[in-house]
């Protein structure tokens, strides 16, 4: 066999291996789009001197006074990507439960989330993302009659950090937040101040997240490109509970003792036990905080319809994040809730 044939065969073998690695580590097949009563429409809006973009689903015949939900994508994503990555779950819920949902696009695929260690172009150029949210709320109030007192924000990763900033900087505009794969920055990492105003907060964290450490510490991109220090998932929940004035101990289900005896999830991810632990911080007259710990979960959005690339870690399909998030905002209990 000639050297050229051998070389060609070797190149073909390498290509096959690379294709297999791509298929296993990076490929992520998407779910089929749902049939909805109205189209998901792209649109633009001017904030200051910039034209910003977003996608929105407004169910047909949405009654006046309905809620509005923002879904904020992670770094290097956009609104189209996070809509797909949540399994189109928020669209289906909006159709059934009667609310509008908006998927804004961050500036150059990122948000100005207020962390001093953030390297997004939005942070470096001090983009007015708070103004973007305010402008879209006002537009949807005028066009669709949404209730500005029932505006909710959920975000993944960088989008979750942006939700924290909105809770800190514009609490009068937000009725509640949910963050997935995001921990509160340590106090030295905030551009200004952290959240100080009570509001309902839901948190979802994977114990094997390769980017946002469940136990706290240095956030990074797989150990590279450091993103500053964050509180642990449990400390993040406690911090919001403190802001909300909750002094009673949390309740977890299934009950799993933690090393410090707080009733939370120890987060090791290696022992036998329930896949998802739900911990609730509640007290009469106080806004609630609910935290889900996904044992072995990665930097993903748990849902039954979409699997993140394996590079990001395990995508749990037993917890339907869109369903529990909207149920939390709507103050009811879905079938997917862990606590009876």
ABEGO torsion letter per residue (X at the ends): XBAAAAAAAAAAAAAAAAAAAAAAAABBBBBBBBBBABBBBBBBBBBEABBBBBBBBBBBGBBBGBBBBBBBBBBGBBAAAAAAAAGGAAAAAAAAAGBBBBBBBBBGGBBBAGBAABABAAAAAGBBAAAAAAAAAAAAAAAAGBBAABBBBBBBEAAAAAAAAAAAABAAABAEBBBBGBBBBBAAABABBBBABBBBBBBBBBAABAABBAAEEBBBBGGBGBAEBBBBAAAAAAAAAAAAGBABBBBBOBBBBBAAGAGBBAGAGABBEBABBBBBBBBBGBBBBBBBBBBGBBBBBBBAABBBBAAAEBBBAABBAAAAAAAAAAGBBBAABABX
